């Protein structure tokens, strides 16, 4: 949610806040708000598709700061869309705004837009740090308030709605939470974080001790993210609002100031509502009364007991009836644990999804077109045969003539367009038509085959380490479906970036080959010394398509109950590094960048060989310019040799304690 203009208004009066020293306490964190703020406030690159390694470092530093002060974080995420659709128009407007911001960023302008994999990266870091979190069935605000009041601890977010809720321990806005400057007392025995905590009591006192129960009515009248009626604007236009003469009052604050001063005349919400109706036509009274009542309910505590879930993650979740009727219990639990993305519940419950805009070429179709088939299969998996023909069976191609449709909202040029997407029903190898309820009972081999067949890759992809199989499979799919077409430079730059992330994991182990650190530093420094003056928008578009394919592959893997290992995307992709590598490869062979580490060369060679084995032999030929022909020929010849023919040792999974990695210095 969000109340228009309220955060900037209260920020101009520090009397609304109390200074606090946070330590030795629980704290409930608005997860969606936090990962946006951490990314944007850290000034991480936005043009090139996301620097997820830098983002990971920032997240780790944030939670390290909390740990130093003995602050126990409990993170709560929003879930899918509310089944009543009361925020649909707001969601569509936000999607339109993101399209415009993406366009501005692509042209070097300002603005903020979270990269596509940002939310998944944040959750993965929480898992790695063992920070407890939960994902609500829809918007989390009321559940956050209920949990914080149950524990009598503060809430950390930057959402103006929390100025309206009655929080026992207050609300700490993120922009006043000085986590980067942890203060340690002499002797180092204790540390704390300075913060300012919004006090609803101070706020009400400022407006003639207005009753706190009237604040939800103020939020609705001033305007929040829910649909409103023109008649409420009629009331605001007709009522005489006393805005006062304080220097604190500015033109942009007149509506807020005036409404609060006007409401302070009443003792209870119902009295104020009846006074509002006097300014409206009689035939509007009942509709307005119901609207005000329903929207004010959004500021009451919920009946969901998140504390119970944090104590027992296997507990049966409290969910709305509409969700319980459509989703089997295994899905409800997985959604609550954050193991299934809200994207999947939106598909299942609403038959509608929003595809996030990336910084891409606005003159081309959305980068999500590349992953369309993956989504169609995923939609079919979730929704099954059409309700009009529940007994319809898939034919030999795995298709069904009577299928569901899902509404997708996605970018079309610089506008938001709704498209009806038909689902695709596919057979499992041995079970045929399935029910969503029995999906976890399908054999692992059948689910792996289903996933790899959807991504149109051969089982040989399983020769790479387990934690990279889904990434490699999504990369093979990307090469086959991307437009503009993937070139050898695109692929090499991507694989070198993946290798860089793998080397980062290895470099922290004393038993690893010494050359690993040398090559990792060489690749990492490349983005520091290589200046990219202007964004190559077509190159960006190609890599945006890869991110879409990977994300949808991750979602499909989730829906199939994780037949493949979850890719560690915290170090998998760095947009600025990929773009720098793409530029560097115009004059340097990929192998030269890996010189000095046999392990790095083996990683790269195995990945490249596995991917290129899925495309025709001449796929990357015929596109070289005369000036670069020799360099590219050298790259193609050296890079596509199999690891076995080069006599390289087997590349072991980096998660296997690195036991088989040589400690020799191969330099």
N, C-alpha and C positions, 0 to 999 in steps of 0.2 A: 504494500500500500504506500501511501505518501500524501501528505497534506500540502497543497500548493503554497509555496513561499514560507512555510513555517520555520524551517531550519535556519534560513537566512535571517528571519525575524528574531528568533530567540538568541541567535548568535551575537546580536547587537546589544544585548543586555546581559552582562555577566552576573547580575543579581539573581538571575534564574538558576544559577549553578552553585554548587558547593565544591570546594577543593577537597580532594580525597587522596589518600596514599593507599594504593591497592596492594595488599599482600595477605597471605594466609587466608585465602577465601576461594570459594567456587565462583565461577563466572559463566553465565550462559551467553553464547556468542551466536549472532545471526550469521550463519555460514555464507549465504549468498552475498550478503552485504560485505563481509570481510574479504572474500577472495577478489571481488571487484576493486575494493579500496587498496588492498595490498598491491595489486598489479598496477593500478593507475598512479598511486602515490609514490611508487618506486621508480617511476619514469622509465620503465622497461619498454623496449621498442614495440611499436604498434603497427608499423608499415609492412613488415616482412613476415607476418603470420605467427608471431609469438616466439619469444625466447623462454622456453619452458624451463631450461636449466637455471637461468637467472631467477625466474619466478619461484622455483623450488628453493633456492637459497634464501630468498626473502621470507618465505613461509616458515622455513626452519628457524630463522633468526627470531621471528615473531614468537613462536612457541617456546624457544629457548629463553626469551625474556620473561615469559610468564612463569616458566619453571624456576628461574632464579628467584622469583618473588613468592614462590610457593602458591601460585595461583592455579587452581585446577580448572581447565577449560572444558566445557561441554558444548559442542557445536551442534546447531540445529539448522537443517536445510529446508527450503521450500520443496514441496512435491510438485505434482502435476497441476493442471488447471482445475479450478473449481467446477464441479459438475453443473452448477446453476448458470454458468456462463456470464456471471455478473461483471466480469472484468474483460470480456472479449474485446470490446472497443478500445480499452486501454492497451491491451496486448497488441492489437493491430497498429495502434498509433506508435507504440514503442518500436515495433518492427520497422515501421516507415522511417522513424527517426534514426535507427541504426543504419539503414541503407544510405541516408544522407551523410551520416558521419563517416561511414566507410568510404564514400566517394570523396569527401573532403580530405581524409587521411591519405588516400591513394594519390592525391594531387599535392601532397606536402603540407596540407593545412592542419589545423588543430582538431581536437576532439578525442573522445575516448571510445574504444570498442574492444571488449574482451576477445582475445583470440579463441578460436573454435574449441581447442582442447583444454582451455584454462580451468574449467570446473572439474574435469576428470583429473587433471594434474593435482589440484588442491586436495581432492578426496584421497588420491593415492598417497600424498605426503602425510595426511592425517593417519592413514593406516600404518605407514612406515614408522611414524612417531608414536603410535599407539594412543592417539588423542581420541577419546570417545565422541561419536557423533551419531545422529539419527536424522532420517529424512521423513518429513511429515507427508500426509496424504495430499495436501494442497498447500496454500500459503501458511507460513509457520508463525506469524506474529502472535496470535492468541495462545498457541501452545508454548511459545517462548515465555510469555508473561506468566502463564500458569506455573510453569516449571520454576522460574526465577522467584516467584512469590512463595512457592512451596519450600524452596531452599533458603529464602530470604537473602538472596545474593543479587548483585547488579547484572544488568544486561548490557552487552557491548554490541553496538551497531551504529549506523548513521541513517536512521529512518525516522522521519518526523512523527510517525504514528505513535512512537513510544513516548512522546511528550503528552499524549492523551491518556494512555493507560496509567492506572494507579499501581505503581511498582513500589514494593516495600523498601527495597534497597537502592532504588533509583536506576537511571539510565545513563550510561557513559557514552557519549558520542565519540566515534573513532577519531575524529579530527582533534579531539582534546585529550586523547589517550596517548601519553608520551612513552610508548614502549621502546623507542629507539634510545632513550636516555634513562636506563635503569639506574636508580640511585642506591648505592650500597653504603650502609652505615659504617662508622669506624670499627675496625676489627673484622669487618666482612661477615658478621654473624647474620645480618638481615639485609634484605633489599626490598625496594618497593618501586612501583610505577606511579608517577604523578598523573592525576586525571581530574577532570571536572565532571561532576555528576549532576545531571539535570534534576531539579527539585520541583515536582508538581505543586508542592505546597507554596514555594516561593512564587511560582508562576501565578497561582490563584490569588495569592496575597496582593500581587501587583494590580490585579483587576478587582479591587474592592472585595477581596475574599470571596470570589465567585465559587459556587459549589462545584466540586470536582465532577459531580454527576452530570454537569452541563457541558463538559468538554467534548464528549462524543457528538453532541448536537452541533457544537461549534465546528468540529471537523467536517461534518456532512455539509453544513451551510457554506463553509469556506471553499469546499471542493476537495475531494480526494480521488482515488483511482477508480471508484465505482461509478456506474452510470447515474446521472442525475436528471432532474426534470427542468424544463425551461421555466416552470412556475416558481421554482426556488429563486431563480435569477430575477423574476418579477418581484418577489418579496424583497430581495436585497436592494433592488432599484427603488422601491417605494418606501421602505422603512427609513426613518431618519436616524442615521448612525452617528453617535458622538465619538469622534476620533481623538478628542483632547487637543491640548496645545503643547504637549511635551516635545522637547527637541528630539526625543527618541522616535517620535512619529514622523515617518517619511511617506511620500506619495505612494510608494510601492507597498507600504504596510497599512494603508488606510482601511482596507477591507478587514484584515485580521484584527486591527486595533478596534475598529468600530463594532464588529460583531461581538468581540469579547466584552466591550463596555456595555453593549446593549443586553447581552445575556446575563450580565451581573445583576440586573434588576430583578431577576426571577430566582425563586428558591429551588424549584424542581424542573426537570425537563418537560414534563407534561404541561405545566403552566406556560412555558415558553412556546411549546408547539401550538397550543390553542391560540396564543397571541399571533403566531406566524400565520395561521389560517385566516385571520381577520383581513389580511392583505390580499387574499386570493379569492377566486370565484367559488361559489358554493359547490359546483360540480367537480372542483379539483380537490376538495378537502380530503376525501377518503383515500384517494391515490397518494397524495402527499403525506398523509398521516402514516400510511403503510410503508412508504419509501423511507421516511425518517426513522421509523421504528426498526425496520430491517437493517438499515445501514448503521444505526447506533449499536445494534447487537454485535457488530464486528469488533467492538471495543470492550466486549465482556470476556471474561476468562473462559477457556474451553473446558470440555469434559475429558480431554485426552490426558492420560497419565504418563508423561514421558519419563518420569522418575522410575516407574516400574520397568520400562524398557531398558533404561541405562543399568538397572540392577540385574536384569535378565534379558539378554538380547534374543533369546528364543521365545519370549513371551508372545502370546497372540496379540497382535496390535488392535487398537481401537480405530475403526475406519468407518466412513459413511456407508450407509446401506447400499447405495448404488454401486460402490466399488466392491463391497463384499459379495454382491450378486454376480459380478462379472469376472472378478479375479479369484483364482484358486488361492488357498491359504499359503502355499509355498511362495507365490508371487507377492502376497501381502507382506509376509515376513521379509522377503528379499528387498522389497521397496523400502520398508522401514529401516533396514540395515544400510541402505544406500547402495546395495549390490545391483539394483536395476535403476536405470535412468528414468526421470520423470517423462522423458520423451516416449518411453514404452507405455507408461500408464495413460498418457494422453491419447495414444493410438488406440489402446484397448477400451478406455472409458468414453472418450470424446469422438473417436474416429477422426481426429484432427491433430495435426502437428504444425509447429512453426520451425522452419529451417533457418538457423542463424546466419546472418550475412557476414562475409569476410571481406578483407581489403583485397579486391580483385578487379578485373577488367569489367567495368559496368556496361561496356559495349557488347560483351559476350553473354551467352546464357549463364545462369547461376552455376557456380562450381559444383553445386549439389546435383546437377543433372548427371554428372559422372557416376554417382553412387545410386542412381535411381533404382536399378534392378535389385540391389541389396535391400533397399527399403521395401520394395514390393514384396519380396520374399519374407522379410521380417513382418510386414503387415499381415501377410497371409498366415504366417505362423501364429500370430497373436489372435487373429480374428476367425480363422478357420473358414469352413464353407459358409456361403450366404445363408442367412436365416430363412430366406424364402425357399431354400432347397437344402435343408440340413443333412440330407442323406446323399447329396451329390458326392461323387468320388472323382478323384483326379484321374486323368487319362495317362497314357504311357509317357507323356512328356512331363508329367507332374503338374499339369495345368487343369483348371476347372472352369467350365463355361459360366457358372453362376458364382460370382465372387463379390466380396465387399468392395467398397471404395472408401478411400481415406482422403480427407481434404488436407492439402498441403498449402501452407502460406510461405511463399518464398519470393526472393527478389526477381523481378522481370525488368530489365534495364534499370531504371532508377525508381521504380515503383514496386509496391507490394501486390502480388497477384495470388489469388486462390485457384488451385488446380485440383481436379478430382483424379486421384491416382487409383487405378485398379490393383488389387492385391494379386499376388501370384501364389498358388498353392503347389507345394512340392511334396513328393513322397519321401519318407524315410526309407532307407534301403530295405528293411525287412518288415516293417510294421504298417506301411501304407498310411492311410488317413489316421490322424491322431486327434486327441483332445488336449487342450491346454493344461487341464488338470493333471493328466498323466505324463506330461512332458519329462519330468525328472526321472521317470521309470524307463525311458528309452535308453538303450545301451549307449555307452560312451562312443563306441566305434561308429554307430549309426549317426550320432550327433556330429561327430567330427566329419564324417563323409558329407553330411548335409551342409555343413558350413563351408568346407572346401569346394564342394560342387557349386554352391552359390557364388563363391568368389572365383569360380572357373579356374582353379589351379589343381595340379596333380598332387597325389599323396607324397611325391618326392620332396615337397616343401617341408616335410617333417624331418628331413635330414639336418636342418639347422637347429640350433639350441631351442629348447622348448619355449623360452620366454620371448623368442623373436618370431615364432612361426606365424602368428596372426599378423604381425607387421609385414612379414615377407609376403604372405598371401594377399593382403590388401594392396601391397605394392604391385604385385603381378596383375591384379584386377585393374589397378589405376593405369598401368601401361597400356592395357588393352582397350580402355574406354576413354582416356583423356582427350580433350580437344581444347587448345592446340595439342598436337601430338607430343608425347614425351620423347626427348632426344637423349643421346648417350650422356651428354653433359648434365641434364636434369637428374638422370638416374645415378650417375657417379657422385654428384654433389650430395644427393640424399643419402646414399650409402656411406659416404665418408662422414657425414654428420652422425649417422647411427653408430658408426665405429668410434667416433669421438666420445659419444656417451658411454659406450662399453669400456673404452679405455679409462674413462674417469672412474668407473667402478673398480677396475683392476689396479689403478695407480695407488689406491689407498692401502694395498696389501703389500707387506714387505717381501713376500715371496715371489712377487711378479717379476717378470723380465724387466731389466732396467730400461731398455729401449721403449717400453710402454709409456713411461713418464715423458720421455723426450718427444715422442711423436704426439702424445696428447697435448703437450704444451705448444708444439708447433702448430697444430690444427686450431687450438683454442685461441692463440694469439693472432691467427689470420684475420679474424673479424675486427681486431683492434687496429691493425695496421693497414687493412684494406679498406679504402674509402669508397662507399657506394653513393655517388652524388645524387642520382635520380633513380627512383624505383622503376625497374623494368616490369611494367604491369602485366605483360604476357607471361613472363617467368613467374611472377607472383601468382597468376591465375592457375598455372600448371600445378604449383605446390599447394594451392588452396584445394584443388581437386584431390590431391593425395590426402590431405587432412580430412576431407569429407569421407573418402573411402575408408580410411582408418577408423574414424569415429563410428561410422555405420557398421563396420566390421566388429568393433568393440560392442556396440549395442546388440547386434545379432548374436554374438558370443554370450552376452548376458542373458538374452532371451532363451538361449539353448542350455542354460545352466552351466556355462563355462566349460565346454569340452576342450578348449585350448587355454593355455596359461594366459593370464592377463598381461599385456605388454606393459613394461615399466616406461611410461611416457614422460617421467620427470626429467630424464636425460636423453630422450630419444630424438628430439627435434629442437633446433634453434634456427629461427627464420633468418636472422642476420648472418649466421654462419653458413647456412645453405646458399644464400644469395652470394656471399663472398666466394664460396667454393665454386659456384657456377661460373663466376667471373674469372677466378684463378685458373680453372681448367681450360680456358681458351689458350693458355700459353704453357701450362705445366701438366705433365702426365700425372694421373692419380697416384700411381705407384711411387713416384718421386716424393709425394707428400707423406708417404708411409715408410720411407727409407729409414732403417735403423731398428725396426721392430718386426720380427718374424711373426709374432702373435697378431699384430695389427694387419700385416699383409694377408695372413691366413683368414682373419675375420672378413676383410673386404673381399678377398677372392672368392670365398665360399658364398657370401651373400650375392655377389654379382653373378657368379656361375648359376646359382639356384634360380635367380630371377630371369636372366637372359635365356635360360633353357626353356622357358615357357613361351617365347616369342619366335617368329620365323628368323632364320639365320641372317637375313638381310634387313631386319627391321630397323636397325640404327644406321644403315648405309644410305648413301645418296643425298646427304644433307650438308656435306662439308664444303666450306669455302676453300678456294685454292690456297689462300695464305695460311690456313690452319690444317691443311690436309695431312701433313706429315705428323703433326702432334696427335691428331685424332686417330690416325692409323696406328701409331705407336700405342695409344691408349687401348684401342679395340683389340689389338693383337695380344698385348700383355695381360689385359684384364680378364679376358674370357677364357683363359687357360684354367682348367680345373685344379683344385688344390692337390688332388692325388698326383696329377701329372707333374706338378712342381716339386713333389716329394715333401710337402709340408706336413707337419704333425696334425693330428685331429684337433679341431678347435673345441674345447670343452665349454660347457655352460658356465658362465661367469658366476652363477649362484652356487656352484659346487665347491665353495671354499677355495677355488683357484688351485686345487691340489695338484693338478696335472700340468700347470704352467711352468715352463722352464725358468730357472733363476739365473741362467747364463746371461751375460751381456752380449747381445747379438750385434752391437754396434761394431 
